Amino acid sequence: MRLLNFAVGKTGFPYACFLVRITEMRRWGKMRYSLISLCIGLSLFSGLGACAPTNRSAKVDPIGEFRVGHTVVMGKDMVQGPASREADPQKIIDAIKQATSERLSVYDGSQYYHVAVKIDAYVLAQPGVPLVLSPKSALILQLSVWDNATQTRIAEPEHITLLENLTAKTLIGSGLTQSAEAQIENLAQTAAKRIERWLRDKHEAQGWFAKRTAITAENSTDSNGAGQ
């Protein structure tokens, strides 16, 4: 199976797969609206970040024929949300890439797919905020999947907003109990779980990773061979 050769430059495949028009979004106020809505949600609905622990030692149910090829995470233009600690964008990118790659590596289907993640914005809860606000850390992401056989994106990128995992340490606000590094790791693990669930939901609803027919597989092989 020949995997796509992902370039890292502006003209490379990963950049093209998530050519998000941040400038246009800001022009129309969409990003601003998302960040304001997020801040309200962080204060009022902190319980929505709860996520039950997953036992990864147990055998997982397959997601159709899904097998991860490349996990591409980009965040060059990520925005620091209001009332957020500062963070090194590269550390956020690396943490999400590692957590997602590890989580998806357990799936051993017969067809390769590439998962692309674009980080639009982040919030790391600050320390010293009054307890009544109980602020939560959060991420705004865009997700898409590319089929290695056809070398095409399955669907348009989808926006998701997620809050940090709710634990005893984050219940009163992770800014009061955790370092920025711990917050990033918590968010990365939460993002990986959400991405896994998103892939499964898409397959169950739309059959994204269904087994290809013999004709489709033959055509894909011919296409890969012609490109070599």
N, C-alpha and C positions, 0 to 999 in steps of 0.2 A: 504494500500500500504506500503510495507516494503522498507525503504530506506537503502542504503548501509551504513555500519558503517565505516566511514573514519578514519583510523589510521593516526598518524602524524609522526611516526618514519620513518627511512630510508627504512624499509621493508614494510611500510604501502601502502595502495592503491593509495593515492595521489602522493607519490613519484614515484611509478611504472608507473603511467599514464603519467608522464612527465620526464622520465629518459633521460634527454638531455645530450648528450656527449660533455660537454663544453670543456673538455681537448682535445678531438679529434678535435673539431672545431678550437680551438686555434692552434693546431699542424699544421693544414692545412691552417691556416690563414683566415678562413672564418669569424670568429668573428671580426678580425682586419679589414678585408675588409668592413664588414657591418658598423663598427664604423666610418671608414674613409669616406665611402659613405654618412653616416648619417650627419657627420659634414659639408660636402660640401653642402648637401641638406638644412641644417639648415640655412646656410648663403645665398644661392642663390635662394632658392625656399620657402621662408617663407610663402608665400601666400597659399601654399597647406594645411596649418593647419586650414584653415577656415572651420567652421562648423555651419550650421544654427541652431538657438535655436529650441528646441522641446517642444511642449506643452504637458506635461505629465498629465495634468488634464483631457484631452480629452481621450475618450475610444480608446484604441490601437487595431489595427488589430491583430488577433492571428497569431502566427507562428506555423501553424499546430496544433498539440496536445501538444505542448511544455509547460511544467511547470518545473521550476527550483527546483531541490532537494537541492544539495549542490553546493556552489561556493568555489572552492579551488584555492588559489593563493599562489604561491611559488616563492621565490627569493633569496634563500640562496647563490647562486653563481652569482647573478647579478653583472655586471661590470659597473663601473662608466666611462662614456665616456670622451673623451678628451674635454678640455675647459668646464668642468662641475663643478658646485658647488658640495660640498659634501652633502650627505643626509643620514639620517638613513634608511637603507633598510626596516626595519620593518614598518616605517611610510608609505613608498610607498606601501608595501604589504597591510597594513590595509586600506589605502585609496582606493586602487583599489578593494579590496574585498567588502567594504561597498558600493561603488558607483555601482558596477556591481550587487550585490545582490539586492539593492534597485531598480535598473532599470529593472531587469528581473522578479521581484516579481509580476509585474502587469499581467503577462501571467498565465492564469488559465486553461491550457489544461488538458487533462485526463491522460497524460503520463509523468512520471518524468524522467528528464535528469540532469546530473551533469556537470557543466562547470569547466574546469581546465585551469588555466592561469599560465604560467611560464615566469617570468621576466628575460630576458637575459641581458639587459643593459638599462641604463637611462642617460639622459643628462638634467641637469637643467642649463639654461642659466645664465651666470655670470653677475654681475653688472659691470658697468664701461667699457664695450666693446664699441668701436666706433660705432656710429649710423649706419654707412654705412653697417656694417655686419648684423645688426638686427638679432642676434642669437635667435633661438627658442629652447624650451625644447622639449624633445622627449623620446619615449620608444621603445624598441624592445621586442616583446612578442612572445610567442608560445601559441596557443590555441588548445584545444581539447574538445570533448564532449563524455560523457559516458552514455549509455542507462541503466537506473536502472533495467529494466525488464530482460535484457539479461546479465547485469553486464559486458559488453564489450565496448570497445572504438569504436565509429562509424567510425573514419578514423584516419590517421596519423596526428600528430600535425602540425599546419600550422603557419608559421612565418608571423608576420605583423610588420610594422614600422609605428608609428603615431607621429604627431606633435601636440603641444598644440593648443587648440582652439584659433582662431584669434579674438581678441577683441581690443577695443581702448587702453587697458592697455598693451597688448602684441604686438601691431603693431610695436613698436620701439624696441622690445626686452624685454621680461618679467623680465630679470635680472636687468633692470634699474628701473622697476616699482613695482615689487612684491617680497615678501619674498619667501624663499624656501618652506615654508609651503603652501603658496598660489599657487605656481607653481605645487606642488605635487597634490593639490586638483584639479587644472585645468586639469592636465594630467589624473587624475583618472576619472573625468567626461568624458573626451574625449575617454578614453579607454573603458568605459562602453558603450558609444554610438556606438563605433566601433564594440565591441563584439556583441551587439544587432543586428547591421546591418549585421555582418558576419553570425550570426545564421539564419537570415531571408534569406540572399542570398543563403546559403547552402540548406535551405528547398525548396526555389523556384526552384533552379537548380537541386537538387538531391533528394528532398522529404525526407529529414532526419527525419522529425517529423510527417510523415503521420500517420493517424489512423491505428492501427494494426487490422488485421483480427481477427475473433473470435477464430480461431485455434491458432494463435500466442499468443493472450491474454491468452488462456487457458493453453498453454504450459508454459508461463511466470509465471502464478499463481502457477502451479504445481511445477515449479523450486524454486519459493520463499518459498512455503510451505515445500518443502523437506529440505530447509536450516535452518528452524526454529527448 
